[in-house]
Amino acid sequence: MKLAVNVIKLMALALLVAVLVHPLKSEAAVNTSAPDLTMTIGNVKGYVGDTVDVPVKINKPNKGIAAYGVELNYDSSALEVVGIKEGYGSGDTAACSQNKEGCFWSSYDNSKGYLRTAWADTTAGDHPITETTTLFTVEFKIKDGKKLGANPLTVDSSNKESLSFSDVSNHPLNVEVENGQLTTAKSSNADLSSLQLSNGKLTPAFSKTVDTYKASVAHSVDSISIATKAEDAHSTVTINGKPATDQYSLETGDNTFKINVQAQDGTSKDYTIKVTREKDQTTVNNQTDSGKGTHASTGTSQTDSSNGTHVKTLPKTGDDSYIDRYLNIGIGAVTAAILITLVIYYRKKRMTQD
């Protein structure tokens, strides 16, 4: 008995290999009776450069499926198969004969635009497919070409060599095929998914729907980096009209950065950041002290910093020292003249009284 089972397994494996090379001929392809099951190829959308999954499924069959072979056609000028993942069965050729879900094989030819899959129950009919399931999933890469729109994914059910399903008695099953398509387009997504500064905090907080921001940094920060990430990996991002760089120099005051996102289809969106670099506080403090009339040194001449008038001090003798004192406290020239007149007047009056 064990020998018989092993023989059946070997026969099933040989059948699968033969199907991949040349699909089974089955009368199911031209059978006009009610279908035993329906096989559905997915309808999927994707953008240029993306890799998308297209599932191939069946509904609950009227009879258990013991084996199948499928050839699926696609436009190789627009699509490229990068992989086929089994949904039911094992793709491990070394151990699949021990798997109760049976063995799955696949192959494809991107130069001719077709793929082939085959499956068999290696338990001699003990574990046929009896429920709704995904048979396999095709990974397609959308080529960067001019051919956009609907790309048919079809199984030629009129060709006896393109479709074969059989039951546990090796009788053909009638299969209805619902062909699918992969609709390709260029993305119009020109949004950023993230925006960060190496210094300073964006105000308001980043949101892809907000396009204007402000930030401030200390005077000690003389450069900044801007990290951007487009929501669509195929979009192009520039800052101030050029590709992003590691660092951007900052001038004291306002610095404006315009970030442009260009989508695949030409859609464009701008984000703006105004980064304010604070003034040097040391310079600001010195200017404030100068405005108050404070001088670092004294001499025979001074400049009245409040109005820029240049005055000359008088010799510090007797009451003249008061005149010099008034001139050196940083008051205006007019006020100084009045004070000088008053001092001279009262000095003469005192001398007269004496």
KOLNUVO-5106 format. One line per 4 residues: their letters; for each residue x, y, z of N, C-alpha, C, O. Coordinates in pm, whole numbers. Layout:
BEGIN
a) X:Y:Z:X:Y:Z:X:Y:Z:X:Y:Z; ...;
***
This chain:
BEGIN
mkla) 83:-121:0:0:0:0:86:125:0:62:219:-77; 188:126:88:279:240:97:348:263:-35:368:377:-76; 384:155:-103:451:166:-232:357:230:-334:399:312:-415; 230:191:-329:132:246:-423:116:396:-404:107:470:-502;
vnvi) 112:441:-277:98:585:-248:219:661:-301:205:768:-360; 337:605:-280:459:670:-329:459:681:-481:503:781:-538; 409:578:-545:401:581:-691:308:691:-737:336:763:-833; 195:704:-666:98:809:-700:161:947:-683:140:1036:-765;
klma) 238:964:-575:304:1092:-551:401:1124:-663:407:1237:-712; 477:1024:-704:573:1046:-812:501:1081:-941:547:1165:-1018; 388:1016:-965:311:1045:-1086:257:1187:-1081:253:1256:-1183; 217:1231:-962:164:1367:-947:273:1469:-973:250:1572:-1037;
lall) 392:1441:-921:503:1534:-942:540:1541:-1089:567:1648:-1143; 541:1428:-1153:574:1425:-1295:469:1501:-1375:501:1569:-1473; 342:1489:-1333:234:1560:-1399:253:1711:-1389:234:1784:-1487; 291:1755:-1272:310:1899:-1250:422:1954:-1337:409:2060:-1397;
vavl) 531:1882:-1342:643:1926:-1425:600:1934:-1571:636:2028:-1642; 524:1837:-1615:477:1837:-1753:385:1955:-1781:390:2013:-1889; 302:1991:-1684:209:2103:-1700:285:2234:-1717:246:2318:-1798; 393:2251:-1641:471:2374:-1652:533:2388:-1790:541:2497:-1846;
vhpl) 577:2276:-1844:640:2279:-1977:535:2293:-2085:552:2367:-2182; 426:2220:-2068:319:2221:-2168:188:2196:-2094:162:2081:-2058; 104:2299:-2070:-18:2283:-1990:-105:2168:-2038:-106:2132:-2156; -178:2111:-1942:-264:1996:-1972:-372:2031:-2073:-428:2141:-2070;
ksea) -400:1940:-2160:-514:1956:-2250:-637:1906:-2177:-638:1795:-2125; -739:1988:-2172:-857:1951:-2097:-981:1994:-2172:-987:2104:-2227; -1079:1909:-2175:-1204:1942:-2240:-1280:2049:-2162:-1377:2105:-2212; -1235:2079:-2038:-1303:2180:-1957:-1299:2315:-2026:-1388:2398:-2004;
avnt) -1199:2337:-2109:-1185:2466:-2174:-1298:2493:-2272:-1328:2609:-2301; -1361:2388:-2324:-1466:2407:-2423:-1599:2351:-2374:-1697:2349:-2450; -1605:2306:-2252:-1727:2250:-2196:-1831:2360:-2180:-1803:2465:-2122; -1951:2337:-2231:-2057:2438:-2227:-2156:2414:-2115:-2254:2488:-2102;
sapd) -2134:2313:-2033:-2225:2285:-1922:-2201:2384:-1810:-2110:2466:-1817; -2284:2375:-1707:-2271:2467:-1594:-2133:2451:-1531:-2083:2339:-1519; -2072:2562:-1492:-1936:2553:-1438:-1932:2483:-1303:-2023:2495:-1221; -1824:2409:-1284:-1801:2346:-1153:-1738:2445:-1054:-1749:2428:-933;
ltmt) -1674:2546:-1108:-1614:2651:-1023:-1584:2773:-1108:-1584:2766:-1231; -1559:2886:-1041:-1522:3010:-1109:-1386:3055:-1060:-1362:3065:-939; -1297:3082:-1154:-1165:3136:-1119:-1164:3286:-1152:-1197:3326:-1263; -1125:3367:-1054:-1128:3512:-1069:-988:3570:-1057:-917:3543:-960;
ignv) -950:3650:-1156:-821:3721:-1155:-848:3863:-1104:-943:3927:-1149; -766:3911:-1014:-791:4039:-948:-787:4160:-1040:-720:4159:-1143; -861:4264:-1001:-856:4395:-1065:-784:4490:-970:-834:4520:-862; -668:4537:-1010:-580:4613:-920:-534:4740:-989:-522:4744:-1112;
kgyv) -509:4845:-910:-454:4970:-962:-316:4994:-902:-289:4953:-789; -230:5059:-978:-96:5089:-928:-33:5203:-1005:-81:5241:-1112; 76:5256:-949:148:5367:-1012:281:5318:-1071:337:5218:-1029; 327:5394:-1168:453:5362:-1233:564:5343:-1129:582:5427:-1041;
gdtv) 637:5233:-1141:746:5203:-1049:705:5118:-931:791:5063:-862; 574:5106:-905:527:5026:-792:531:4877:-823:529:4836:-939; 536:4797:-717:515:4653:-728:383:4621:-660:364:4652:-543; 293:4558:-733:159:4530:-680:128:4381:-688:183:4310:-772;
dvpv) 41:4337:-601:0:4197:-595:-136:4179:-662:-229:4255:-637; -144:4078:-747:-270:4044:-812:-306:3901:-772:-236:3807:-809; -416:3883:-698:-454:3748:-656:-535:3674:-762:-608:3735:-840; -520:3543:-762:-603:3456:-847:-676:3361:-753:-614:3282:-683;
kink) -809:3371:-753:-890:3297:-656:-992:3207:-725:-1022:3222:-843; -1044:3113:-645:-1157:3032:-691:-1265:3035:-583:-1237:3054:-465; -1390:3017:-628:-1498:3002:-531:-1506:2855:-490:-1427:2773:-536; -1601:2823:-405:-1616:2685:-359:-1656:2596:-477:-1762:2616:-536;
pnkg) -1572:2499:-510:-1603:2414:-626:-1713:2311:-594:-1733:2271:-480; -1782:2271:-699:-1885:2166:-682:-1821:2031:-653:-1881:1947:-585; -1701:2010:-704:-1627:1885:-682:-1487:1919:-633:-1434:2025:-666; -1428:1831:-556:-1292:1852:-508:-1192:1860:-622:-1200:1783:-718;
iaay) -1098:1952:-611:-996:1970:-715:-872:1892:-675:-819:1912:-565; -824:1804:-763:-706:1724:-734:-581:1779:-803:-469:1752:-760; -602:1857:-908:-487:1916:-979:-538:2028:-1069:-654:2030:-1111; -448:2120:-1099:-483:2225:-1197:-356:2276:-1265:-245:2262:-1215;
gvel) -377:2333:-1380:-272:2402:-1453:-329:2528:-1517:-436:2523:-1578; -260:2641:-1504:-310:2770:-1554:-198:2844:-1625:-84:2849:-1578; -232:2901:-1742:-140:2991:-1810:-207:3128:-1817:-316:3142:-1873; -142:3228:-1759:-197:3363:-1755:-112:3455:-1842:11:3452:-1837;
nyds) -179:3537:-1922:-110:3626:-2016:-119:3772:-1971:-219:3814:-1912; -13:3849:-1999:-7:3991:-1964:77:4066:-2066:148:4004:-2146; 68:4198:-2065:142:4281:-2158:281:4308:-2100:296:4385:-2006; 381:4244:-2156:516:4256:-2103:580:4391:-2132:686:4421:-2077;
sale) 520:4474:-2217:573:4608:-2240:536:4703:-2128:599:4807:-2110; 432:4667:-2051:386:4753:-1941:410:4690:-1804:426:4761:-1704; 414:4556:-1800:424:4485:-1672:539:4386:-1675:579:4334:-1779; 590:4362:-1554:699:4264:-1539:671:4179:-1415:652:4233:-1306;
vvgi) 670:4048:-1433:651:3958:-1318:782:3952:-1239:889:3926:-1294; 771:3977:-1109:890:3966:-1023:879:3850:-925:976:3816:-857; 761:3788:-919:746:3673:-831:605:3618:-833:510:3688:-869; 593:3491:-795:462:3426:-784:459:3355:-648:545:3272:-619;
kegy) 360:3389:-566:350:3331:-432:234:3233:-426:121:3265:-465; 263:3114:-378:157:3015:-367:56:3056:-260:93:3108:-154; -71:3032:-288:-175:3056:-188:-220:2926:-124:-254:2922:-6; -220:2821:-203:-254:2688:-154:-150:2591:-208:-122:2590:-328;
gsgd) -93:2509:-118:14:2418:-158:149:2473:-116:161:2589:-77; 248:2388:-123:383:2424:-83:472:2439:-206:471:2356:-297; 551:2547:-205:646:2567:-315:782:2506:-287:874:2520:-368; 795:2438:-175:921:2373:-140:929:2239:-214:872:2139:-171;
taac) 1000:2240:-323:1004:2120:-407:1067:1999:-336:1040:1885:-373; 1150:2025:-237:1217:1914:-168:1126:1846:-67:1143:1728:-37; 1027:1922:-14:945:1865:93:795:1872:66:716:1826:148; 754:1928:-48:611:1949:-70:532:1818:-78:413:1816:-48;
sqnk) 597:1710:-116:525:1582:-126:478:1534:10:391:1448:18; 536:1589:118:496:1552:252:394:1650:309:346:1632:421; 360:1755:231:267:1857:277:125:1816:237:100:1780:122; 34:1823:331:-102:1778:300:-173:1869:199:-272:1829:139;
egcf) -122:1990:179:-181:2079:79:-123:2055:-59:-164:2121:-155; -30:1964:-72:23:1929:-202:135:2019:-248:188:2099:-170; 172:2006:-375:287:2076:-432:244:2183:-532:151:2164:-611; 314:2294:-525:286:2406:-616:413:2442:-692:520:2453:-632;
wssy) 400:2462:-824:512:2506:-906:468:2627:-990:350:2646:-1018; 566:2706:-1029:535:2821:-1115:657:2857:-1198:771:2826:-1163; 630:2925:-1311:736:2978:-1396:678:3096:-1474:556:3110:-1485; 766:3180:-1528:716:3292:-1609:822:3333:-1710:941:3303:-1696;
dnsk) 776:3403:-1813:863:3450:-1921:824:3594:-1953:725:3619:-2022; 903:3690:-1901:872:3831:-1921:898:3878:-2064:847:3983:-2104; 974:3803:-2139:998:3842:-2279:876:3810:-2365:852:3876:-2466; 800:3707:-2325:683:3667:-2403:551:3705:-2336:445:3698:-2399;
gylr) 558:3744:-2210:437:3790:-2143:342:3682:-2098:221:3695:-2116; 394:3576:-2039:304:3475:-1981:366:3415:-1856:488:3420:-1836; 280:3359:-1771:325:3283:-1654:244:3154:-1648:131:3149:-1697; 302:3052:-1587:234:2923:-1572:243:2877:-1428:346:2889:-1363;
tawa) 132:2823:-1380:130:2765:-1245:69:2626:-1254:-12:2597:-1342; 109:2540:-1161:55:2404:-1156:51:2359:-1011:136:2396:-930; -49:2279:-980:-64:2226:-843:-122:2086:-851:-199:2055:-943; -86:2001:-753:-142:1867:-745:-150:1822:-600:-63:1853:-518;
dtta) -254:1749:-571:-271:1686:-439:-186:1560:-439:-218:1463:-508; -78:1561:-362:16:1448:-362:-24:1339:-264:51:1244:-242; -146:1352:-206:-194:1247:-114:-290:1152:-186:-366:1079:-121; -286:1153:-318:-367:1063:-399:-517:1086:-377:-596:992:-374;
gdhp) -553:1215:-363:-695:1249:-352:-748:1262:-212:-867:1285:-194; -663:1247:-110:-710:1260:28:-732:1405:70:-811:1432:160; -662:1500:5:-673:1641:43:-693:1730:-81:-606:1811:-113; -803:1715:-148:-831:1802:-263:-875:1941:-215:-907:1960:-97;
itet) -876:2036:-307:-925:2170:-274:-1078:2167:-280:-1136:2134:-384; -1141:2200:-169:-1287:2192:-162:-1352:2323:-118:-1474:2331:-111; -1272:2424:-87:-1327:2549:-37:-1279:2668:-120:-1186:2657:-200; -1347:2781:-100:-1302:2906:-162:-1161:2937:-114:-1134:2933:6;
ttlf) -1072:2969:-206:-933:2994:-165:-859:3076:-271:-904:3089:-385; -746:3131:-229:-656:3197:-323:-556:3094:-373:-479:3038:-295; -557:3069:-502:-466:2969:-558:-323:3019:-556:-232:2948:-512; -303:3144:-603:-169:3203:-604:-182:3354:-622:-289:3404:-657;
tvef) -73:3426:-598:-69:3572:-614:51:3608:-698:163:3561:-674; 28:3692:-798:135:3734:-889:184:3873:-848:104:3964:-828; 315:3887:-835:376:4017:-806:420:4081:-938:512:4033:-1004; 352:4190:-974:385:4262:-1096:454:4394:-1062:414:4463:-968;
kikd) 557:4427:-1137:617:4560:-1130:568:4639:-1250:573:4592:-1364; 521:4762:-1223:471:4847:-1330:589:4922:-1392:659:4997:-1324; 610:4900:-1519:724:4959:-1587:706:5109:-1607:594:5159:-1618; 819:5179:-1612:817:5323:-1635:816:5349:-1785:919:5381:-1845;
gkkl) 699:5336:-1843:684:5356:-1987:569:5449:-2017:508:5505:-1926; 540:5466:-2144:433:5555:-2186:297:5486:-2191:194:5551:-2209; 298:5353:-2176:173:5279:-2187:104:5273:-2052:139:5191:-1967; 7:5360:-2033:-67:5366:-1908:-212:5329:-1932:-259:5327:-2046;
ganp) -283:5300:-1824:-424:5263:-1834:-445:5117:-1800:-366:5058:-1726; -551:5058:-1853:-589:4920:-1821:-503:4820:-1898:-493:4826:-2021; -441:4729:-1824:-361:4622:-1884:-429:4488:-1852:-428:4446:-1736; -487:4421:-1951:-560:4297:-1927:-471:4185:-1871:-355:4171:-1909;
ltvd) -529:4109:-1781:-466:3987:-1728:-563:3875:-1760:-671:3866:-1701; -525:3789:-1852:-623:3695:-1908:-573:3551:-1909:-453:3523:-1917; -670:3463:-1903:-648:3321:-1929:-735:3285:-2048:-857:3305:-2045; -675:3234:-2151:-749:3200:-2273:-820:3067:-2251:-765:2959:-2273;
ssnk) -945:3079:-2205:-1020:2957:-2174:-1061:2880:-2299:-1104:2765:-2290; -1049:2943:-2416:-1081:2873:-2541:-966:2783:-2586:-981:2697:-2672; -850:2805:-2524:-733:2725:-2558:-723:2610:-2458:-708:2633:-2337; -731:2488:-2508:-730:2371:-2420:-599:2358:-2342:-594:2290:-2239;
esls) -495:2423:-2392:-365:2409:-2326:-340:2518:-2221:-236:2517:-2155; -434:2611:-2205:-413:2722:-2113:-482:2704:-1979:-452:2774:-1882; -576:2609:-1972:-654:2594:-1850:-691:2448:-1829:-747:2385:-1918; -660:2395:-1711:-691:2255:-1682:-715:2237:-1533:-628:2265:-1451;
fsdv) -836:2191:-1498:-871:2153:-1361:-929:2013:-1366:-1011:1983:-1454; -889:1927:-1274:-941:1789:-1271:-979:1749:-1129:-923:1802:-1032; -1073:1657:-1116:-1118:1612:-984:-1035:1492:-939:-939:1454:-1006; -1073:1432:-828:-994:1323:-770:-999:1197:-857:-918:1106:-840;
snhp) -1093:1192:-947:-1101:1078:-1039:-1034:1110:-1172:-1045:1034:-1268; -965:1223:-1176:-894:1269:-1296:-989:1304:-1410:-954:1297:-1527; -1111:1342:-1372:-1206:1389:-1470:-1195:1541:-1480:-1178:1607:-1378; -1205:1597:-1599:-1193:1743:-1613:-1311:1817:-1550:-1424:1769:-1550;
lnve) -1280:1933:-1497:-1381:2020:-1437:-1404:2140:-1529:-1312:2191:-1593; -1530:2182:-1533:-1564:2297:-1615:-1540:2425:-1535:-1599:2445:-1428; -1453:2512:-1587:-1412:2632:-1512:-1455:2757:-1587:-1428:2772:-1707; -1523:2846:-1516:-1555:2978:-1571:-1448:3076:-1525:-1414:3081:-1407;
veng) -1394:3153:-1618:-1285:3245:-1587:-1334:3390:-1591:-1396:3432:-1689; -1307:3463:-1487:-1331:3607:-1484:-1196:3676:-1491:-1123:3685:-1392; -1163:3725:-1611:-1033:3789:-1631:-1023:3920:-1552:-1123:3982:-1518; -899:3958:-1525:-877:4080:-1448:-796:4182:-1526:-775:4167:-1646;
qltt) -752:4284:-1457:-668:4385:-1520:-588:4460:-1414:-627:4468:-1298; -476:4515:-1458:-394:4599:-1372:-392:4738:-1437:-331:4758:-1541; -460:4831:-1373:-469:4966:-1427:-352:5049:-1375:-333:5063:-1254; -274:5103:-1467:-155:5177:-1428:-172:5326:-1457:-242:5365:-1551;
akss) -106:5406:-1376:-113:5552:-1392:10:5614:-1329:86:5548:-1258; 28:5744:-1356:131:5820:-1288:68:5889:-1167:-41:5946:-1178; 135:5885:-1056:81:5939:-932:72:6092:-937:159:6159:-992; -36:6145:-878:-52:6290:-866:-25:6337:-723:-54:6451:-688;
nadl) 30:6248:-641:55:6279:-500:179:6367:-486:291:6322:-509; 157:6494:-448:268:6588:-429:278:6633:-284:321:6745:-256; 236:6547:-191:241:6579:-49:371:6532:15:434:6437:-31; 410:6601:121:517:6554:208:456:6470:319:345:6497:364;
sslq) 527:6369:361:481:6289:475:552:6331:604:504:6302:713; 667:6399:590:737:6450:709:825:6568:671:873:6577:557; 847:6658:767:931:6776:748:991:6811:884:919:6837:980; 1125:6811:891:1192:6833:1019:1312:6926:1001:1375:6929:895;
lsng) 1342:7003:1108:1458:7091:1111:1558:7037:1212:1520:6978:1313; 1687:7057:1185:1790:7013:1279:1792:7102:1403:1834:7058:1510; 1747:7229:1390:1737:7321:1503:1607:7401:1487:1562:7428:1375; 1549:7437:1600:1425:7512:1595:1304:7421:1587:1315:7303:1552;
kltp) 1188:7478:1619:1063:7403:1620:966:7464:1521:942:7585:1522; 911:7379:1435:815:7427:1336:687:7473:1403:634:7406:1491; 638:7587:1359:511:7639:1405:427:7675:1284:467:7758:1202; 308:7611:1269:250:7506:1354:322:7373:1335:415:7362:1254;
afsk) 279:7272:1408:337:7138:1391:308:7089:1249:207:7125:1189; 398:7006:1197:385:6965:1057:257:6886:1032:217:6799:1109; 194:6920:921:82:6846:865:92:6860:715:123:6968:665; 67:6753:641:82:6759:496:-14:6858:431:8:6901:318;
tvdt) -121:6894:504:-218:6988:449:-183:7133:480:-248:7224:428; -82:7157:564:-39:7293:599:88:7322:519:182:7242:521; 92:7436:449:206:7463:361:295:7579:405:392:7609:335; 265:7645:518:346:7760:562:384:7742:709:300:7713:793;
ykas) 515:7759:737:566:7737:873:666:7846:912:723:7915:827; 685:7859:1043:787:7949:1097:870:7874:1200:825:7775:1257; 992:7922:1221:1080:7865:1325:1183:7972:1360:1215:8057:1277; 1236:7967:1482:1340:8061:1524:1454:7984:1588:1434:7882:1653;
vahs) 1576:8037:1569:1694:7974:1627:1781:8081:1690:1768:8199:1658; 1869:8041:1779:1960:8134:1845:2063:8187:1745:2084:8128:1639; 2126:8299:1779:2225:8358:1690:2344:8264:1670:2410:8267:1567; 2370:8180:1769:2483:8087:1758:2463:7981:1651:2559:7916:1610;
vdsi) 2339:7962:1606:2308:7864:1501:2324:7933:1366:2238:8013:1327; 2432:7904:1295:2458:7971:1167:2426:7885:1045:2445:7928:931; 2377:7762:1068:2335:7677:957:2231:7579:1008:2217:7557:1128; 2157:7521:914:2047:7432:951:2030:7326:843:2058:7351:726;
siat) 1983:7208:883:1951:7105:785:1799:7085:785:1733:7097:888; 1745:7055:667:1602:7037:649:1578:6896:596:1621:6864:485; 1511:6814:673:1484:6675:634:1341:6665:581:1245:6697:652; 1327:6620:457:1195:6604:396:1176:6460:350:1272:6390:318;
kaed) 1049:6419:346:1015:6287:292:883:6299:217:781:6339:273; 886:6263:89:765:6268:8:675:6149:41:723:6039:66; 545:6173:40:451:6065:68:459:5958:-41:445:5839:-13; 481:6001:-164:501:5907:-275:650:5901:-304:713:6002:-335;
ahst) 706:5783:-294:851:5767:-310:899:5807:-449:1019:5829:-468; 809:5816:-545:849:5850:-682:844:6000:-708:879:6044:-818; 803:6080:-610:801:6226:-626:942:6282:-611:1030:6218:-553; 962:6404:-664:1091:6472:-656:1078:6594:-565:983:6671:-577;
vtin) 1174:6610:-473:1171:6721:-378:1292:6812:-401:1406:6764:-409; 1268:6943:-410:1376:7041:-420:1356:7148:-314:1244:7172:-269; 1466:7212:-274:1461:7320:-177:1526:7442:-239:1643:7439:-279; 1450:7550:-248:1494:7673:-314:1542:7645:-457:1641:7702:-504;
gkpa) 1470:7555:-523:1495:7528:-664:1608:7432:-692:1641:7408:-809; 1670:7375:-588:1782:7284:-607:1761:7157:-524:1687:7157:-426; 1828:7047:-564:1820:6926:-482:1863:6954:-339:1952:7036:-315; 1801:6886:-245:1831:6908:-103:1978:6883:-72:2038:6789:-125;
tdqy) 2035:6968:15:2173:6952:60:2174:6925:210:2070:6928:276; 2293:6899:263:2304:6865:405:2278:6986:495:2210:6974:596; 2333:7102:457:2324:7220:543:2289:7344:460:2324:7356:343; 2217:7437:526:2184:7565:466:2230:7676:561:2197:7675:679;
slet) 2308:7772:507:2358:7882:589:2244:7974:629:2147:7992:554; 2256:8033:748:2154:8124:799:2213:8262:819:2318:8277:881; 2146:8364:768:2181:8502:794:2104:8549:917:2000:8492:950; 2155:8651:984:2082:8708:1097:1952:8767:1045:1951:8841:947;
gdnt) 1843:8733:1112:1711:8777:1065:1637:8664:997:1656:8547:1032; 1551:8697:901:1465:8599:836:1535:8528:720:1604:8590:640; 1515:8396:714:1567:8313:605:1450:8228:554:1390:8151:630; 1417:8242:426:1301:8173:369:1345:8055:283:1433:8067:198;
fkin) 1281:7940:308:1310:7818:232:1181:7771:165:1079:7752:231; 1187:7754:34:1073:7707:-44:1097:7563:-85:1191:7533:-159; 1012:7474:-38:1025:7331:-65:919:7293:-169:800:7310:-147; 965:7241:-283:874:7204:-390:870:7052:-406:974:6986:-409;
vqaq) 749:6998:-415:730:6854:-438:665:6837:-575:558:6892:-602; 731:6759:-661:683:6736:-797:640:6591:-808:721:6500:-792; 510:6569:-836:457:6433:-850:490:6376:-987:537:6447:-1076; 466:6245:-1003:496:6177:-1129:425:6241:-1248:483:6252:-1356;
dgts) 300:6282:-1228:223:6335:-1340:241:6485:-1359:171:6546:-1440; 334:6545:-1286:362:6688:-1300:294:6775:-1198:321:6895:-1192; 205:6718:-1117:141:6796:-1010:247:6851:-917:340:6779:-877; 234:6979:-881:337:7045:-799:274:7107:-675:161:7155:-678;
kdyt) 349:7104:-565:302:7165:-440:421:7226:-367:530:7167:-362; 400:7346:-310:506:7417:-238:478:7424:-89:364:7445:-46; 583:7405:-11:580:7430:133:684:7539:161:790:7540:100; 652:7632:253:742:7743:283:775:7745:432:686:7733:517;
ikvt) 906:7761:463:951:7775:602:1029:7906:615:1122:7931:538; 991:7988:712:1067:8109:741:1140:8088:874:1079:8081:980; 1273:8077:865:1356:8053:983:1420:8186:1023:1493:8247:945; 1393:8230:1145:1448:8356:1195:1565:8329:1288:1552:8263:1390;
rekd) 1681:8382:1249:1800:8371:1333:1810:8497:1418:1812:8608:1364; 1815:8482:1550:1815:8595:1641:1941:8679:1625:2044:8631:1578; 1931:8807:1667:2046:8896:1661:2147:8859:1768:2115:8792:1866; 2273:8904:1748:2380:8882:1844:2351:8967:1967:2355:9090:1957;
qttv) 2324:8908:2083:2287:8981:2204:2400:9068:2256:2375:9170:2320; 2526:9028:2231:2640:9109:2274:2639:9244:2204:2660:9348:2266; 2614:9242:2073:2607:9365:1995:2489:9449:2039:2500:9571:2050; 2375:9384:2064:2256:9457:2108:2281:9527:2239:2239:9642:2255;
nnqt) 2347:9463:2336:2374:9523:2467:2469:9642:2454:2449:9744:2520; 2571:9629:2371:2664:9741:2351:2594:9861:2291:2621:9975:2329; 2503:9834:2195:2430:9944:2134:2338:10011:2234:2320:10133:2230; 2279:9933:2324:2191:9990:2426:2268:10078:2521:2221:10187:2556;
dsgk) 2385:10033:2565:2467:10114:2655:2510:10242:2587:2510:10347:2652; 2545:10240:2461:2587:10359:2388:2473:10458:2379:2496:10579:2385; 2351:10411:2363:2235:10498:2355:2209:10571:2485:2147:10678:2485; 2255:10515:2598:2237:10579:2727:2347:10679:2758:2342:10743:2863;
gtha) 2445:10696:2671:2552:10795:2692:2668:10743:2770:2749:10824:2815; 2681:10613:2790:2793:10557:2864:2914:10550:2773:2904:10508:2658; 3030:10593:2823:3152:10594:2743:3256:10505:2808:3265:10496:2931; 3332:10442:2726:3434:10352:2778:3554:10428:2833:3625:10376:2919;
stgt) 3579:10549:2785:3695:10626:2832:3662:10774:2825:3566:10813:2759; 3742:10857:2892:3724:11002:2892:3848:11066:2834:3955:11005:2833; 3835:11186:2787:3949:11257:2729:3915:11404:2716:3822:11452:2781; 3989:11473:2636:3967:11616:2622:3852:11647:2529:3808:11762:2522;
sqtd) 3801:11542:2455:3684:11566:2371:3595:11442:2375:3644:11330:2389; 3462:11463:2361:3363:11355:2365:3259:11378:2257:3243:11490:2209; 3190:11274:2221:3077:11286:2128:2950:11256:2203:2937:11152:2266; 2855:11348:2196:2726:11326:2260:2650:11224:2176:2599:11256:2069;
ssng) 2641:11096:2226:2586:10988:2146:2437:11001:2124:2382:10935:2036; 2367:11086:2203:2223:11097:2184:2188:11173:2059:2082:11151:2001; 2279:11266:2015:2249:11340:1892:2369:11357:1801:2363:11426:1699; 2480:11293:1839:2598:11296:1753:2675:11426:1758:2763:11446:1674;
thvk) 2648:11517:1853:2718:11645:1861:2852:11629:1928:2862:11568:2034; 2955:11683:1866:3091:11676:1922:3115:11800:2007:3102:11913:1959; 3150:11780:2134:3176:11890:2227:3313:11876:2288:3369:11766:2292; 3368:11985:2337:3500:11984:2399:3487:12018:2545:3418:12114:2580;
tlpk) 3551:11942:2632:3543:11969:2776:3632:12086:2811:3731:12114:2744; 3595:12154:2918:3671:12268:2968:3766:12222:3077:3745:12116:3136; 3869:12299:3104:3961:12259:3212:3887:12244:3343:3799:12324:3374; 3922:12142:3419:3855:12114:3546:3915:12198:3658:3989:12148:3742;
tgdd) 3881:12328:3656:3929:12418:3760:3812:12492:3819:3728:12544:3745; 3803:12498:3950:3697:12571:4018:3561:12518:3978:3539:12397:3968; 3470:12613:3954:3334:12576:3918:3323:12521:3777:3220:12465:3739; 3432:12537:3698:3428:12481:3563:3415:12329:3563:3372:12270:3465;
syid) 3452:12267:3676:3439:12122:3682:3294:12080:3669:3265:11970:3620; 3199:12168:3712:3057:12137:3696:3018:12136:3550:2938:12053:3505; 3077:12232:3475:3048:12237:3332:3094:12110:3264:3022:12050:3184; 3217:12070:3297:3271:11947:3237:3186:11826:3275:3164:11736:3193;
ryln) 3139:11825:3400:3058:11713:3446:2929:11704:3365:2887:11594:3326; 2866:11819:3339:2743:11818:3261:2765:11770:3119:2683:11698:3061; 2879:11811:3065:2907:11771:2927:2936:11621:2914:2914:11561:2809; 2985:11563:3024:3027:11422:3019:2919:11323:3064:2945:11203:3068;
igig) 2800:11371:3096:2697:11276:3139:2607:11237:3024:2511:11162:3042; 2640:11288:2902:2569:11241:2784:2440:11314:2757:2355:11262:2686; 2422:11440:2815:2298:11512:2787:2310:11581:2653:2420:11589:2598; 2199:11633:2599:2198:11698:2470:2272:11832:2473:2293:11891:2579;
avta) 2310:11878:2355:2388:12002:2343:2310:12122:2390:2365:12210:2456; 2180:12127:2358:2097:12242:2400:2086:12248:2551:2101:12354:2611; 2060:12132:2611:2050:12125:2757:2182:12164:2820:2185:12235:2920; 2290:12117:2762:2423:12150:2815:2448:12301:2809:2503:12359:2902;
aili) 2407:12364:2699:2428:12509:2685:2353:12586:2792:2405:12683:2847; 2229:12543:2821:2148:12610:2925:2215:12595:3060:2225:12691:3136; 2261:12475:3089:2325:12451:3218:2452:12533:3231:2481:12588:3338; 2529:12540:3122:2653:12619:3128:2621:12766:3156:2688:12831:3237;
tlvi) 2519:12816:3090:2479:12958:3111:2440:12981:3256:2479:13082:3316; 2362:12888:3312:2319:12903:3451:2437:12899:3548:2443:12976:3643; 2530:12810:3522:2647:12799:3611:2728:12928:3608:2768:12979:3713; 2752:12980:3487:2830:13105:3475:2757:13221:3542:2818:13304:3609;
yyrk) 2622:13223:3523:2542:13331:3583:2552:13331:3734:2579:13435:3794; 2531:13217:3795:2535:13210:3940:2676:13230:3995:2692:13280:4107; 2778:13192:3918:2915:13215:3964:2946:13365:3969:3005:13414:4066; 2905:13439:3863:2927:13583:3861:2850:13653:3972:2900:13745:4036;
krmt) 2723:13606:3994:2641:13667:4097:2704:13648:4235:2700:13737:4319; 2762:13531:4256:2826:13504:4386:2948:13590:4406:2975:13639:4515; 3025:13608:4293:3144:13693:4301:3107:13837:4332:3178:13904:4407; 2996:13885:4276:2950:14022:4301:2910:14039:4445:2942:14140:4507;
qd) 2841:13940:4501:2799:13947:4640:2919:13947:4734:2918:14011:4839; 3023:13873:4692:3142:13870:4777:3212:14005:4775:3315:14021:4840;
***
